[in-house]
Amino acid sequence: MSTTTDTIRVSERLDALPFTRRHGRILGGSGLGWALDAMDVGLISFVIAALSVQWQLAPTEASWIASAGFAGMAIGASVGGLLADRFGRRHVFALTLLVYGLATGASALVGGLAALLVLRFVVGLGLGAELPVASTYVSEFAPARMRGRLIVFLEAFWAVGWTAAALIGYLVVPSSDDGWRWAFALGAIPAVYALIVRWGLPESPRWLAARGRNAEAIVIVRDLEAAAGRIALEASTEGVTASAPAARPRVSALWAPALRARTAALWVLWFCVNFSYYGAFIWIPTILVAQGYDLVRSFGFTLIITLAQLPGYAVAAWLIETWGRRATLATFLAGSAVAAVLFGTASGETAVIATGMMLSFFNLGAWGALYAATPETYPTALRATGAGWAAGIGRIASILAPLAVPPLLGLGGAPLLFVVFAAFFAVAVGAALLLREQRGRALA
C-alpha cells in the first residue's frame, strides 16, 4: 500500500465527516494557544509605549524591542514548519508554546534593554513557529466543505488574545511603574497550557498517513467517526500495511514548477501584509501618545479599535466559503488600503476611533483569509514547511516595519506612514488574485 493511497483514503474519510465536538475541541485547543500568542504580541505594543516613557527610550531603541521579537519569529516560522513536517504537528505546537511562554515570563524580571531584547528574540522563536503549525494542524482535521471557515474561526482567536492584551494594557500596564512587568508575567500562561496541548490533542491523521503510520492515523479517524455516530469502515487496525514514509521536506520543493507561482504569490502576500499590519498596530499606542493623548487615553482608544477585529473575522468566515479565498482576501486587503489612508489623515477622537476600527476590521479579516488559504496551497508532506516559510518571509517585513516607522514619521508624519502601509496592501491585492482557488477541494 502506498503512502499516497493511505493519505487519500484518510483524507476522504475526514472530508466526509460532519463537524463534531471533537472538531470543536481541536479548534478550541488550538485557538486558545493562538489567543495566547496574540496576547503576547499585543502586549508588547503597550509595553513599548510605557517603557519609552519610563526608560526614556529613543524611538529607534523602542523599535528594537518589537524587531527583536520579529527576528526570532522569522527564524521560528521557517524552522518550525520544517520540524512539524518531520516530527509532527502536535509535538512542535506544544514545544513552541512552552518556549515563548517561559521567555515571556522571564521578561518580567529584566533590568535593562539588552536583556529584554535577548528574551524578546527567544519569545519570537516560539511564537513564529506556533502560528503556521497551528493553522496547518487544524486545516488537516477540517472537512473540505468547511475548512476555510474553520481556519478563519481559528484566526478569530487572535482578536480574543489581542483584546485581552488591550485590557491588560489599559488596566495593568499604567497602574504602576511595574505594570509592564505584571503584563509579561501574565504572558507566562502558555507555558502551563503547553502541557495540556501535548497530552490532550491528537496528532494529525493526514500527517501520520503521509509518514507511513497508517494504523495510527486510522485509530484517530475512527475516533472522529465514532464521535459523529458513524461506524468505522475497518473493524480493527490489524493487518494494515505500513507504507514507506514520505521524503523529508525540502525548501527547494516549494519552488518546483507546479508550486512556484503559488509560493511566489504567498511570499509577496505575507511580506506585504506583515509590513503594514505590524508597522501600524505595534505603533498605534505610541503614535497616539505622540499626537498628544495621554498613556491611559491612547490605550483606551486602542482597546476600542481592537474590538472591531471580531466582526472582521465573522464576515470573512462567512464570505470565504461563499465568495472563495481569492475574492475574500482581495476584498479585505483593498478595504485595508483605504482604511490605512483614512486613519493616517484622521483628526479628532471620533475620526481616529472610526477609521482605526475600519482598519482593524478589514486587516484582521484579511489575516483570516490568508491563514485559510496558505496551508491548503501545499500537499501534506510540504504543508507545514510551505506555511512556515511563507510566514517566515512575512516576519522579515515585520522586523523592518517597526524600524521604518520612526524615519517615516520624521519625513511626513502619520499621513505619509499610512500611505506607505496602504501601498503595501495594494500590492498584496494583486498577489491575492494569483492564488489558486481551493474552496471545497480536498487537501492533497
The 8 nearest C-alpha neighbors of each residue, nearest first, counted from 0:
[[1, 242, 240, 4, 2, 5, 241, 3],
 [2, 0, 4, 3, 242, 5, 243, 211],
 [1, 3, 5, 4, 242, 209, 211, 6],
 [2, 4, 6, 1, 5, 7, 209, 208],
 [5, 3, 7, 1, 2, 6, 8, 0],
 [6, 4, 2, 8, 3, 7, 208, 9],
 [5, 7, 208, 3, 9, 8, 4, 209],
 [8, 6, 10, 4, 9, 5, 11, 3],
 [7, 9, 5, 11, 10, 6, 4, 12],
 [10, 8, 6, 12, 7, 11, 5, 13],
 [9, 11, 7, 13, 8, 12, 6, 14],
 [12, 10, 14, 8, 13, 9, 7, 15],
 [13, 11, 15, 9, 14, 10, 8, 16],
 [12, 14, 10, 15, 11, 16, 142, 9],
 [13, 15, 142, 11, 143, 12, 16, 10],
 [16, 14, 12, 13, 11, 142, 17, 143],
 [17, 15, 14, 13, 142, 18, 12, 224],
 [16, 18, 19, 15, 227, 142, 14, 13],
 [17, 19, 22, 16, 20, 23, 142, 227],
 [20, 18, 22, 21, 227, 17, 23, 226],
 [19, 21, 23, 22, 24, 18, 226, 227],
 [20, 22, 24, 19, 23, 25, 223, 226],
 [23, 21, 25, 19, 20, 24, 18, 26],
 [22, 24, 20, 26, 21, 25, 27, 19],
 [23, 25, 21, 27, 22, 26, 28, 20],
 [26, 24, 22, 28, 23, 27, 29, 21],
 [25, 27, 23, 29, 24, 28, 30, 22],
 [28, 26, 30, 24, 29, 25, 23, 31],
 [29, 27, 25, 31, 30, 26, 24, 32],
 [28, 30, 32, 26, 27, 31, 25, 133],
 [31, 29, 33, 27, 153, 32, 28, 156],
 [30, 32, 34, 33, 28, 29, 27, 35],
 [31, 33, 35, 29, 30, 34, 36, 28],
 [32, 34, 30, 36, 31, 35, 157, 156],
 [35, 33, 160, 157, 156, 31, 37, 36],
 [34, 36, 38, 32, 37, 33, 160, 31],
 [37, 35, 33, 39, 34, 38, 32, 126],
 [38, 36, 160, 34, 40, 157, 161, 39],
 [39, 37, 160, 164, 35, 161, 41, 36],
 [38, 40, 42, 36, 37, 41, 186, 35],
 [41, 39, 37, 42, 38, 43, 36, 44],
 [42, 40, 38, 164, 161, 39, 43, 44],
 [41, 43, 164, 39, 45, 44, 40, 38],
 [42, 44, 46, 45, 41, 40, 47, 39],
 [43, 45, 281, 47, 42, 46, 41, 282],
 [46, 44, 48, 43, 42, 47, 168, 49],
 [45, 47, 43, 49, 48, 44, 179, 50],
 [48, 46, 50, 44, 45, 49, 51, 43],
 [47, 49, 285, 45, 51, 46, 50, 284],
 [48, 50, 46, 47, 51, 52, 53, 45],
 [51, 49, 53, 47, 52, 54, 48, 46],
 [50, 52, 56, 55, 48, 49, 54, 53],
 [53, 51, 55, 50, 49, 54, 48, 56],
 [52, 54, 50, 55, 51, 49, 176, 56],
 [53, 55, 50, 56, 51, 52, 49, 111],
 [56, 54, 52, 51, 53, 57, 50, 61],
 [55, 57, 51, 54, 60, 61, 58, 52],
 [56, 58, 60, 59, 61, 55, 51, 62],
 [59, 57, 61, 60, 405, 62, 56, 51],
 [58, 60, 62, 61, 57, 63, 405, 402],
 [61, 59, 63, 57, 62, 58, 56, 64],
 [62, 60, 58, 63, 59, 64, 56, 47],
 [61, 63, 59, 401, 60, 64, 402, 65],
 [64, 62, 66, 60, 61, 65, 67, 59],
 [65, 63, 62, 67, 61, 66, 116, 68],
 [66, 64, 62, 63, 68, 67, 69, 401],
 [65, 67, 398, 69, 63, 68, 64, 70],
 [68, 66, 120, 70, 64, 69, 65, 63],
 [69, 67, 120, 123, 119, 71, 66, 70],
 [68, 70, 72, 66, 398, 71, 67, 123],
 [71, 69, 67, 73, 72, 68, 398, 66],
 [70, 72, 123, 124, 120, 68, 69, 74],
 [127, 71, 73, 123, 69, 75, 124, 70],
 [74, 72, 391, 394, 70, 71, 76, 75],
 [73, 75, 71, 77, 72, 76, 78, 124],
 [74, 76, 124, 128, 127, 72, 78, 79],
 [75, 77, 128, 127, 387, 391, 79, 73],
 [78, 76, 388, 387, 391, 74, 75, 79],
 [77, 79, 81, 75, 80, 76, 74, 82],
 [80, 78, 128, 82, 76, 81, 75, 77],
 [81, 79, 384, 387, 383, 83, 82, 78],
 [80, 82, 384, 78, 84, 79, 83, 85],
 [83, 81, 85, 79, 80, 84, 86, 78],
 [82, 84, 87, 88, 80, 86, 85, 81],
 [85, 83, 81, 82, 383, 87, 86, 80],
 [84, 86, 82, 83, 87, 81, 247, 248],
 [87, 85, 83, 82, 84, 88, 90, 91],
 [88, 86, 83, 89, 84, 90, 85, 91],
 [87, 89, 83, 91, 90, 136, 92, 132],
 [88, 90, 92, 202, 91, 87, 93, 197],
 [91, 89, 93, 92, 88, 87, 94, 197],
 [90, 92, 94, 93, 89, 88, 83, 95],
 [93, 91, 89, 95, 90, 94, 129, 88],
 [92, 94, 193, 96, 90, 197, 91, 95],
 [95, 93, 91, 97, 96, 92, 90, 98],
 [94, 96, 125, 98, 97, 92, 93, 129],
 [97, 95, 93, 193, 94, 98, 189, 99],
 [96, 98, 190, 94, 100, 95, 193, 99],
 [99, 97, 95, 125, 96, 100, 101, 94],
 [98, 100, 122, 125, 102, 101, 96, 97],
 [101, 99, 187, 190, 189, 97, 103, 102],
 [100, 102, 104, 103, 99, 98, 187, 190],
 [103, 101, 105, 99, 104, 122, 100, 118],
 [104, 102, 106, 100, 105, 101, 186, 187],
 [103, 105, 187, 184, 101, 106, 102, 183],
 [104, 106, 102, 107, 103, 108, 101, 109],
 [107, 105, 103, 108, 104, 109, 115, 183],
 [106, 108, 180, 183, 105, 104, 184, 109],
 [107, 109, 106, 105, 110, 180, 104, 184],
 [110, 108, 106, 111, 107, 114, 115, 105],
 [111, 109, 108, 114, 112, 115, 113, 107],
 [112, 110, 113, 109, 114, 115, 54, 116],
 [111, 113, 115, 114, 116, 110, 109, 64],
 [114, 112, 116, 115, 111, 117, 110, 109],
 [115, 113, 117, 116, 112, 111, 109, 118],
 [114, 116, 112, 118, 113, 117, 119, 109],
 [115, 117, 119, 113, 114, 118, 64, 67],
 [118, 116, 120, 114, 115, 119, 113, 121],
 [117, 119, 121, 115, 120, 116, 102, 122],
 [118, 120, 68, 122, 116, 121, 117, 67],
 [119, 121, 68, 71, 67, 123, 117, 118],
 [122, 120, 118, 124, 123, 119, 71, 102],
 [123, 121, 99, 119, 120, 102, 124, 125],
 [122, 124, 71, 72, 68, 126, 120, 121],
 [125, 123, 75, 71, 72, 121, 122, 127],
 [126, 124, 95, 99, 98, 123, 128, 122],
 [125, 127, 123, 129, 128, 124, 99, 72],
 [72, 128, 126, 76, 75, 124, 123, 125],
 [127, 129, 76, 79, 75, 125, 126, 130],
 [128, 130, 126, 132, 95, 92, 127, 131],
 [129, 131, 133, 132, 128, 127, 134, 126],
 [132, 130, 134, 387, 133, 386, 129, 135],
 [131, 133, 135, 129, 130, 134, 383, 136],
 [134, 132, 136, 130, 135, 131, 129, 29],
 [135, 133, 131, 137, 136, 132, 138, 130],
 [136, 134, 132, 138, 133, 374, 137, 383],
 [135, 137, 133, 134, 139, 138, 88, 132],
 [136, 138, 134, 140, 139, 135, 141, 133],
 [139, 137, 141, 135, 140, 136, 134, 146],
 [138, 140, 137, 136, 141, 205, 135, 203],
 [141, 139, 137, 138, 142, 13, 203, 136],
 [140, 142, 146, 138, 139, 137, 143, 145],
 [143, 141, 14, 144, 146, 145, 13, 16],
 [144, 142, 146, 439, 441, 14, 145, 440],
 [143, 145, 439, 142, 146, 438, 440, 14],
 [146, 144, 148, 143, 147, 142, 149, 141],
 [147, 145, 141, 143, 149, 148, 142, 144],
 [148, 146, 371, 150, 149, 145, 319, 151],
 [147, 149, 316, 151, 145, 150, 146, 152],
 [150, 148, 152, 146, 151, 147, 153, 145],
 [149, 151, 153, 371, 147, 152, 148, 154],
 [150, 152, 367, 154, 148, 153, 316, 149],
 [153, 151, 155, 149, 150, 154, 148, 316],
 [154, 152, 150, 30, 151, 155, 156, 149],
 [153, 155, 151, 367, 156, 152, 157, 150],
 [156, 154, 152, 157, 153, 158, 312, 151],
 [157, 155, 34, 159, 154, 158, 30, 153],
 [156, 158, 34, 155, 160, 37, 159, 154],
 [157, 159, 161, 156, 160, 155, 308, 162],
 [160, 158, 156, 162, 157, 161, 34, 163],
 [161, 159, 34, 38, 37, 163, 157, 162],
 [160, 162, 164, 38, 158, 37, 41, 163],
 [163, 161, 165, 159, 164, 160, 158, 305],
 [162, 164, 160, 166, 161, 165, 167, 38],
 [165, 163, 38, 161, 167, 42, 162, 41],
 [164, 166, 168, 162, 302, 163, 167, 169],
 [167, 165, 169, 163, 168, 164, 170, 162],
 [168, 166, 171, 164, 170, 169, 165, 163],
 [169, 167, 165, 172, 166, 45, 171, 170],
 [168, 170, 166, 298, 167, 165, 171, 299],
 [171, 169, 167, 168, 166, 172, 174, 173],
 [170, 172, 167, 174, 178, 168, 173, 169],
 [171, 173, 178, 179, 168, 174, 170, 169],
 [174, 172, 175, 171, 178, 170, 295, 169],
 [175, 173, 171, 172, 178, 170, 176, 177],
 [176, 174, 178, 177, 173, 172, 171, 179],
 [175, 177, 178, 174, 173, 179, 53, 172],
 [178, 176, 180, 175, 179, 181, 172, 174],
 [179, 177, 172, 175, 181, 171, 180, 176],
 [178, 180, 172, 182, 181, 177, 46, 183],
 [181, 179, 107, 183, 177, 182, 178, 184],
 [182, 180, 184, 178, 183, 179, 185, 177],
 [181, 183, 179, 180, 185, 184, 178, 172],
 [182, 184, 186, 107, 180, 185, 181, 104],
 [185, 183, 104, 181, 186, 182, 187, 107],
 [186, 184, 182, 183, 187, 188, 181, 104],
 [185, 187, 183, 184, 188, 103, 104, 39],
 [186, 188, 100, 104, 185, 184, 189, 101],
 [187, 189, 186, 190, 191, 185, 100, 192],
 [190, 188, 192, 100, 191, 187, 96, 193],
 [191, 189, 97, 100, 193, 188, 192, 187],
 [192, 190, 189, 193, 188, 194, 195, 97],
 [191, 193, 189, 195, 194, 190, 196, 188],
 [194, 192, 93, 196, 190, 191, 195, 96],
 [193, 195, 197, 192, 196, 191, 198, 93],
 [196, 194, 192, 193, 197, 199, 198, 191],
 [197, 195, 193, 199, 194, 198, 200, 93],
 [196, 198, 194, 93, 195, 199, 193, 90],
 [199, 197, 196, 195, 200, 194, 201, 193],
 [198, 200, 196, 195, 197, 201, 194, 28],
 [199, 201, 196, 198, 25, 197, 202, 89],
 [202, 200, 203, 199, 89, 219, 198, 25],
 [201, 203, 89, 204, 88, 200, 87, 207],
 [202, 204, 206, 205, 207, 136, 139, 201],
 [205, 203, 216, 207, 206, 208, 202, 219],
 [206, 204, 208, 203, 207, 6, 209, 139],
 [205, 207, 209, 203, 204, 208, 210, 379],
 [208, 206, 204, 212, 210, 209, 216, 205],
 [209, 207, 213, 6, 211, 212, 205, 210],
 [208, 210, 206, 207, 211, 6, 2, 245],
 [211, 209, 244, 207, 245, 208, 212, 206],
 [210, 212, 244, 242, 208, 243, 209, 213],
 [213, 211, 207, 208, 210, 214, 215, 241],
 [212, 214, 208, 216, 215, 211, 217, 241],
 [215, 213, 217, 216, 236, 212, 239, 218],
 [214, 216, 218, 213, 217, 212, 219, 207],
 [215, 217, 204, 213, 219, 214, 207, 218],
 [216, 218, 220, 214, 219, 215, 221, 213],
 [217, 219, 221, 215, 216, 220, 222, 214],
 [220, 218, 222, 216, 217, 221, 223, 204],
 [221, 219, 217, 223, 222, 218, 224, 216],
 [220, 222, 224, 218, 223, 219, 231, 217],
 [221, 223, 219, 225, 220, 224, 226, 218],
 [224, 222, 226, 220, 221, 225, 219, 227],
 [225, 223, 221, 227, 229, 226, 222, 220],
 [224, 226, 228, 222, 227, 229, 223, 221],
 [227, 225, 223, 224, 228, 222, 19, 21],
 [228, 226, 224, 225, 229, 19, 223, 17],
 [229, 227, 225, 226, 224, 230, 223, 231],
 [228, 230, 224, 225, 227, 231, 226, 221],
 [231, 229, 225, 232, 224, 228, 221, 233],
 [230, 232, 221, 233, 229, 224, 234, 225],
 [231, 233, 230, 234, 221, 235, 229, 12],
 [234, 232, 235, 231, 236, 221, 217, 230],
 [233, 235, 232, 231, 236, 237, 230, 221],
 [236, 234, 233, 237, 238, 218, 239, 231],
 [235, 237, 214, 239, 238, 233, 217, 234],
 [238, 236, 235, 239, 214, 234, 240, 233],
 [237, 239, 240, 236, 235, 214, 241, 233],
 [240, 238, 237, 236, 214, 241, 213, 0],
 [239, 241, 238, 242, 0, 213, 214, 237],
 [242, 240, 211, 212, 213, 239, 243, 214],
 [241, 243, 211, 2, 1, 0, 240, 244],
 [242, 244, 211, 2, 245, 241, 210, 1],
 [245, 243, 210, 211, 242, 246, 209, 2],
 [244, 246, 210, 209, 247, 243, 380, 2],
 [245, 247, 248, 244, 380, 210, 249, 243],
 [246, 248, 249, 245, 85, 84, 380, 244],
 [247, 249, 381, 246, 380, 84, 81, 250],
 [250, 248, 251, 252, 247, 253, 381, 384],
 [249, 251, 252, 253, 248, 384, 254, 385],
 [250, 252, 253, 249, 254, 255, 248, 259],
 [253, 251, 255, 254, 250, 249, 248, 381],
 [254, 252, 251, 250, 255, 258, 259, 262],
 [253, 255, 259, 252, 251, 258, 256, 262],
 [254, 256, 252, 258, 257, 259, 253, 251],
 [257, 255, 259, 258, 254, 260, 253, 252],
 [258, 256, 255, 259, 260, 254, 261, 253],
 [259, 257, 255, 261, 256, 254, 260, 253],
 [258, 260, 254, 262, 261, 256, 255, 263],
 [261, 259, 263, 262, 258, 264, 257, 256],
 [262, 260, 264, 258, 259, 263, 434, 265],
 [263, 261, 259, 265, 260, 264, 266, 258],
 [262, 264, 260, 266, 265, 261, 259, 267],
 [265, 263, 430, 261, 267, 262, 266, 268],
 [266, 264, 268, 262, 267, 263, 269, 261],
 [265, 267, 389, 269, 263, 268, 264, 270],
 [268, 266, 270, 264, 265, 269, 271, 263],
 [269, 267, 265, 427, 271, 266, 270, 430],
 [268, 270, 393, 266, 272, 267, 271, 273],
 [269, 271, 393, 267, 396, 273, 268, 272],
 [272, 270, 423, 274, 268, 273, 269, 427],
 [271, 273, 269, 275, 274, 270, 276, 268],
 [274, 272, 276, 397, 270, 393, 271, 275],
 [275, 273, 396, 397, 271, 400, 272, 278],
 [274, 276, 420, 278, 272, 273, 277, 279],
 [277, 275, 273, 279, 278, 274, 272, 280],
 [278, 276, 280, 279, 281, 275, 273, 397],
 [277, 279, 400, 275, 401, 276, 274, 281],
 [280, 278, 277, 276, 282, 281, 283, 275],
 [279, 281, 283, 277, 282, 276, 278, 44],
 [280, 282, 44, 277, 279, 283, 278, 41],
 [281, 283, 285, 280, 279, 284, 286, 44],
 [282, 284, 286, 280, 285, 279, 281, 287],
 [285, 283, 287, 286, 297, 282, 298, 288],
 [284, 286, 288, 48, 282, 287, 283, 289],
 [287, 285, 289, 283, 288, 284, 282, 290],
 [286, 288, 290, 284, 289, 285, 297, 292],
 [287, 289, 292, 285, 290, 291, 286, 293],
 [288, 290, 286, 287, 291, 285, 292, 284],
 [291, 289, 287, 288, 292, 286, 285, 293],
 [290, 292, 288, 289, 293, 287, 286, 297],
 [291, 293, 288, 297, 287, 290, 296, 294],
 [292, 294, 296, 288, 295, 297, 291, 287],
 [293, 295, 297, 296, 288, 298, 292, 173],
 [294, 296, 298, 297, 293, 299, 169, 173],
 [297, 295, 299, 293, 298, 294, 292, 300],
 [296, 298, 300, 294, 299, 287, 284, 295],
 [299, 297, 301, 295, 169, 296, 300, 284],
 [298, 300, 296, 302, 301, 297, 169, 295],
 [301, 299, 297, 303, 302, 298, 304, 296],
 [300, 302, 298, 304, 299, 303, 305, 297],
 [301, 303, 165, 305, 299, 300, 304, 298],
 [304, 302, 300, 306, 305, 301, 299, 352],
 [305, 303, 356, 301, 302, 355, 306, 307],
 [304, 306, 302, 303, 307, 308, 301, 162],
 [305, 307, 308, 303, 304, 309, 302, 162],
 [308, 306, 360, 356, 305, 309, 359, 304],
 [309, 307, 360, 311, 306, 359, 158, 305],
 [308, 310, 312, 311, 307, 158, 306, 313],
 [311, 309, 313, 312, 308, 307, 314, 360],
 [312, 310, 360, 364, 308, 309, 314, 313],
 [311, 313, 364, 315, 309, 310, 314, 155],
 [314, 312, 310, 316, 311, 315, 309, 317],
 [313, 315, 317, 316, 311, 312, 310, 318],
 [314, 316, 312, 318, 364, 317, 313, 319],
 [317, 315, 148, 313, 151, 314, 319, 318],
 [318, 316, 314, 315, 319, 320, 313, 321],
 [319, 317, 321, 315, 322, 320, 316, 314],
 [318, 320, 323, 324, 321, 316, 322, 317],
 [319, 321, 323, 318, 322, 317, 148, 438],
 [322, 320, 318, 319, 323, 317, 438, 327],
 [321, 323, 318, 319, 326, 320, 327, 324],
 [322, 324, 319, 320, 438, 321, 325, 326],
 [325, 323, 319, 327, 326, 328, 436, 372],
 [326, 324, 328, 327, 432, 431, 323, 329],
 [325, 327, 329, 328, 324, 323, 322, 330],
 [328, 326, 330, 324, 325, 329, 319, 323],
 [327, 329, 325, 365, 331, 368, 330, 326],
 [328, 330, 428, 332, 326, 327, 331, 431],
 [331, 329, 333, 327, 332, 328, 326, 334],
 [330, 332, 334, 361, 365, 328, 333, 329],
 [331, 333, 335, 329, 334, 330, 424, 365],
 [334, 332, 336, 330, 335, 331, 329, 425],
 [333, 335, 331, 337, 332, 336, 361, 338],
 [334, 336, 332, 338, 361, 362, 333, 337],
 [337, 335, 421, 333, 339, 424, 334, 338],
 [336, 338, 334, 340, 339, 335, 341, 333],
 [339, 337, 358, 335, 341, 340, 336, 357],
 [340, 338, 342, 336, 417, 341, 337, 421],
 [341, 339, 343, 418, 337, 338, 342, 417],
 [340, 342, 338, 344, 339, 343, 345, 354],
 [343, 341, 354, 345, 339, 344, 340, 355],
 [342, 344, 414, 417, 413, 340, 341, 345],
 [343, 345, 414, 341, 342, 340, 346, 413],
 [346, 344, 342, 350, 351, 343, 341, 347],
 [347, 345, 350, 351, 344, 348, 349, 342],
 [346, 348, 350, 349, 351, 345, 352, 353],
 [347, 349, 351, 350, 352, 346, 300, 353],
 [350, 348, 352, 351, 347, 353, 346, 354],
 [349, 351, 353, 345, 352, 347, 348, 354],
 [352, 350, 348, 345, 349, 354, 353, 355],
 [351, 353, 355, 349, 350, 354, 356, 348],
 [354, 352, 350, 356, 355, 351, 349, 357],
 [353, 355, 357, 342, 356, 351, 352, 350],
 [356, 354, 352, 358, 357, 353, 304, 351],
 [355, 357, 304, 359, 353, 307, 354, 358],
 [356, 358, 354, 360, 355, 359, 338, 361],
 [359, 357, 338, 355, 356, 361, 360, 335],
 [358, 360, 356, 362, 308, 357, 361, 307],
 [361, 359, 311, 308, 357, 307, 358, 362],
 [362, 360, 331, 335, 364, 358, 363, 334],
 [361, 363, 365, 335, 359, 364, 360, 358],
 [362, 364, 366, 365, 361, 308, 360, 359],
 [363, 365, 311, 312, 361, 367, 315, 366],
 [366, 364, 331, 362, 368, 363, 328, 367],
 [367, 365, 363, 369, 364, 368, 370, 362],
 [366, 368, 151, 364, 154, 370, 365, 369],
 [367, 369, 371, 365, 328, 366, 370, 372],
 [370, 368, 366, 372, 371, 367, 373, 365],
 [369, 371, 367, 373, 368, 372, 366, 134],
 [372, 370, 368, 147, 150, 369, 373, 151],
 [371, 373, 369, 370, 375, 374, 368, 324],
 [372, 374, 370, 376, 375, 371, 386, 369],
 [375, 373, 376, 135, 386, 382, 372, 377],
 [376, 374, 377, 373, 372, 442, 437, 382],
 [375, 377, 374, 373, 372, 378, 261, 435],
 [376, 378, 382, 375, 381, 374, 379, 385],
 [379, 377, 443, 381, 382, 380, 442, 376],
 [380, 378, 382, 381, 443, 206, 377, 209],
 [379, 381, 378, 382, 84, 209, 248, 245],
 [382, 380, 384, 379, 378, 248, 385, 383],
 [383, 381, 377, 379, 385, 384, 378, 374],
 [384, 382, 80, 386, 385, 84, 387, 381],
 [383, 385, 80, 81, 387, 381, 382, 386],
 [386, 384, 382, 388, 387, 383, 381, 389],
 [387, 385, 383, 389, 374, 131, 384, 388],
 [388, 386, 80, 76, 77, 384, 390, 131],
 [387, 389, 77, 391, 390, 385, 386, 384],
 [390, 388, 266, 386, 392, 391, 387, 385],
 [389, 391, 393, 387, 388, 392, 76, 386],
 [392, 390, 73, 388, 76, 394, 77, 393],
 [393, 391, 389, 395, 394, 390, 270, 388],
 [392, 394, 270, 269, 390, 391, 396, 395],
 [395, 393, 73, 397, 391, 396, 392, 69],
 [394, 396, 398, 393, 392, 397, 73, 399],
 [395, 397, 274, 399, 394, 398, 393, 270],
 [396, 398, 394, 274, 400, 273, 395, 399],
 [399, 397, 66, 69, 395, 396, 400, 70],
 [398, 400, 396, 402, 397, 401, 403, 395],
 [399, 401, 278, 403, 397, 274, 402, 398],
 [402, 400, 62, 278, 404, 403, 399, 66],
 [403, 401, 399, 400, 62, 404, 405, 59],
 [404, 402, 400, 401, 405, 406, 399, 407],
 [403, 405, 407, 401, 402, 406, 408, 400],
 [406, 404, 408, 407, 403, 58, 409, 402],
 [407, 405, 409, 408, 404, 403, 410, 402],
 [408, 406, 410, 404, 409, 405, 416, 403],
 [409, 407, 412, 405, 406, 410, 411, 413],
 [408, 410, 406, 407, 411, 412, 405, 404],
 [411, 409, 407, 408, 406, 412, 415, 416],
 [412, 410, 415, 408, 409, 407, 414, 413],
 [411, 413, 408, 414, 415, 409, 410, 416],
 [412, 414, 416, 343, 415, 408, 417, 411],
 [415, 413, 343, 344, 416, 417, 412, 418],
 [416, 414, 411, 418, 413, 417, 412, 419],
 [417, 415, 413, 419, 414, 418, 407, 408],
 [416, 418, 420, 343, 419, 339, 414, 415],
 [417, 419, 421, 415, 420, 340, 416, 414],
 [420, 418, 422, 417, 416, 421, 415, 423],
 [419, 421, 275, 417, 423, 418, 422, 424],
 [422, 420, 336, 418, 424, 419, 423, 339],
 [423, 421, 425, 419, 424, 420, 418, 426],
 [424, 422, 271, 426, 420, 425, 421, 427],
 [423, 425, 427, 421, 336, 422, 426, 332],
 [426, 424, 422, 428, 427, 423, 421, 336],
 [427, 425, 423, 428, 429, 424, 422, 430],
 [426, 428, 268, 424, 430, 425, 429, 271],
 [429, 427, 329, 431, 425, 426, 430, 332],
 [430, 428, 427, 426, 432, 431, 425, 433],
 [429, 431, 427, 264, 433, 432, 428, 268],
 [432, 430, 428, 433, 429, 434, 329, 325],
 [431, 433, 430, 429, 434, 325, 428, 329],
 [434, 432, 430, 431, 264, 435, 429, 261],
 [435, 433, 431, 432, 261, 436, 264, 325],
 [434, 436, 437, 433, 261, 376, 325, 432],
 [435, 437, 438, 324, 434, 325, 323, 372],
 [438, 436, 440, 435, 439, 375, 324, 372],
 [437, 439, 440, 323, 436, 320, 324, 147],
 [438, 440, 144, 143, 437, 441, 145, 146],
 [441, 439, 437, 438, 143, 442, 144, 436],
 [442, 440, 143, 443, 439, 14, 10, 11],
 [441, 443, 375, 440, 378, 10, 143, 379],
 [442, 378, 379, 441, 377, 7, 375, 10]]
